[in-house]
Amino acid sequence: MKFPAPSLAAPRESIVPMINVVFLLLIFFLMTAQIAPPEPFEVTPPQVDAQDPAESSFTLYLGADEQLAYRDASGLQNALAALRADHATYCEKTPCPDGPPPVILRADATMPAERLASLLPHFKAAGIAQLQLITIAP
């Protein structure tokens, strides 16, 4: 009895199912990803001539109606308490020999300077050592 010689070529496997899974995962991650947290309200920063970009992961928002917000917390005391908690968490995870990183203040251009200056003691009491005001170059 003669048996046929086995073929040396392995059967071809289709990679189409794997490509389908990769595209489904890509679509899933694109739909669920949040690139940057949304701003709690719209702020129009004042304009300046010089450009020196400020960088920080801690951003306070001060609206035209003098409402202060930080991430999901709004109101002066709530926003500063949430910021203080985030600073403490950040310094637990990352060494902070010079203190926590600077806080960025995105204030509306129509905010009177006197009102902004009256908030500075509250920022100091909350432990904010460095505060950077965001402006827009014309």
Contacts in CASP RR format, 6 or more apart in sequence:
PFRMAT RR
TARGET T0000
AUTHOR 0000-0000-0000
METHOD contacts of the structure
MODEL  1
MKFPAPSLAAPRESIVPMINVVFLLLIFFLMTAQIAPPEPFEVTPPQVDA
QDPAESSFTLYLGADEQLAYRDASGLQNALAALRADHATYCEKTPCPDGP
PPVILRADATMPAERLASLLPHFKAAGIAQLQLITIAP
37 71 0 8 1.000
39 61 0 8 1.000
39 106 0 8 1.000
40 61 0 8 1.000
40 69 0 8 1.000
40 71 0 8 1.000
40 72 0 8 1.000
40 74 0 8 1.000
41 61 0 8 1.000
41 63 0 8 1.000
41 67 0 8 1.000
41 69 0 8 1.000
43 61 0 8 1.000
43 62 0 8 1.000
43 63 0 8 1.000
43 64 0 8 1.000
43 106 0 8 1.000
43 107 0 8 1.000
43 108 0 8 1.000
44 64 0 8 1.000
44 108 0 8 1.000
44 109 0 8 1.000
44 110 0 8 1.000
44 136 0 8 1.000
45 106 0 8 1.000
45 107 0 8 1.000
45 108 0 8 1.000
45 109 0 8 1.000
45 134 0 8 1.000
45 135 0 8 1.000
45 136 0 8 1.000
46 107 0 8 1.000
46 109 0 8 1.000
46 135 0 8 1.000
46 136 0 8 1.000
47 109 0 8 1.000
47 135 0 8 1.000
47 136 0 8 1.000
47 137 0 8 1.000
47 138 0 8 1.000
48 135 0 8 1.000
48 136 0 8 1.000
48 137 0 8 1.000
48 138 0 8 1.000
49 137 0 8 1.000
49 138 0 8 1.000
50 137 0 8 1.000
51 137 0 8 1.000
54 102 0 8 1.000
54 104 0 8 1.000
54 132 0 8 1.000
54 134 0 8 1.000
55 104 0 8 1.000
56 101 0 8 1.000
56 102 0 8 1.000
56 103 0 8 1.000
56 104 0 8 1.000
56 132 0 8 1.000
57 90 0 8 1.000
57 101 0 8 1.000
58 70 0 8 1.000
58 83 0 8 1.000
58 86 0 8 1.000
58 87 0 8 1.000
58 90 0 8 1.000
58 100 0 8 1.000
58 101 0 8 1.000
58 102 0 8 1.000
58 103 0 8 1.000
58 104 0 8 1.000
59 70 0 8 1.000
59 103 0 8 1.000
59 104 0 8 1.000
59 105 0 8 1.000
59 106 0 8 1.000
60 68 0 8 1.000
60 69 0 8 1.000
60 70 0 8 1.000
60 79 0 8 1.000
60 83 0 8 1.000
60 103 0 8 1.000
60 104 0 8 1.000
60 105 0 8 1.000
60 106 0 8 1.000
61 68 0 8 1.000
61 69 0 8 1.000
61 70 0 8 1.000
61 106 0 8 1.000
62 68 0 8 1.000
62 105 0 8 1.000
62 106 0 8 1.000
62 107 0 8 1.000
62 108 0 8 1.000
62 111 0 8 1.000
62 116 0 8 1.000
62 119 0 8 1.000
63 69 0 8 1.000
63 107 0 8 1.000
63 108 0 8 1.000
63 111 0 8 1.000
64 108 0 8 1.000
64 110 0 8 1.000
64 111 0 8 1.000
66 111 0 8 1.000
66 115 0 8 1.000
67 74 0 8 1.000
67 75 0 8 1.000
68 74 0 8 1.000
68 75 0 8 1.000
68 76 0 8 1.000
68 79 0 8 1.000
68 80 0 8 1.000
68 119 0 8 1.000
69 75 0 8 1.000
69 79 0 8 1.000
70 79 0 8 1.000
70 80 0 8 1.000
70 82 0 8 1.000
70 83 0 8 1.000
70 86 0 8 1.000
71 82 0 8 1.000
71 86 0 8 1.000
72 82 0 8 1.000
73 79 0 8 1.000
73 81 0 8 1.000
73 82 0 8 1.000
76 119 0 8 1.000
76 122 0 8 1.000
80 122 0 8 1.000
80 123 0 8 1.000
80 126 0 8 1.000
81 126 0 8 1.000
83 103 0 8 1.000
83 126 0 8 1.000
83 128 0 8 1.000
84 126 0 8 1.000
84 127 0 8 1.000
87 100 0 8 1.000
87 127 0 8 1.000
90 96 0 8 1.000
90 100 0 8 1.000
90 101 0 8 1.000
91 99 0 8 1.000
91 100 0 8 1.000
99 129 0 8 1.000
100 129 0 8 1.000
101 130 0 8 1.000
102 129 0 8 1.000
102 130 0 8 1.000
102 131 0 8 1.000
102 132 0 8 1.000
103 123 0 8 1.000
103 128 0 8 1.000
103 130 0 8 1.000
103 131 0 8 1.000
103 132 0 8 1.000
104 132 0 8 1.000
104 134 0 8 1.000
105 131 0 8 1.000
105 132 0 8 1.000
105 133 0 8 1.000
105 134 0 8 1.000
106 134 0 8 1.000
107 116 0 8 1.000
107 133 0 8 1.000
107 134 0 8 1.000
120 131 0 8 1.000
123 131 0 8 1.000
END
